[in-house]
Amino acid sequence: MNQKMTITLEINEERYEKDILASDLLLNVLRNMGLTGAKPGCLNGDCGACTVIIDKQPMKSCLLLAIEAIDTEIITIEGLTNTPIQKAFVEHFAFQCGYCTPGFIMNATALLLNDNDPSPEKIKTCLSSNICRCTGYKEIEEAIRSAINTIKINK
């Protein structure tokens, strides 16, 4: 029974009507829409490369059916523009190949949406849901701390 249904998703503050199968993963729907920042890594929720923000919470889009995202606010990396965390990742060289970077940025953004002054322990916990195979986490932690300081200065 591969019957298509039409759903409406709110992504990056825009509404989209999509024809999907009930079994379609949110990751695949986003990527088929051209929103390719969420990456298929492990496809079982371990690596975090597919992280998006749903209702201010980081979610792994490879573990969500698209129909589970109805009536939510979805933010993808494409919906972020020149945020302090993105700038900090560049300034602190918090990436190498870049494949995992959108997931880390989405996770860090969700952290800062919910806590504008997270402790070092909370930052480490936040990062533990993502895997980077190319670089250490020191630069990523520094980038997040730098973004926190930038946000504090701008307030």
Disulfide bonds with the S-S distance in Angstrom:
none
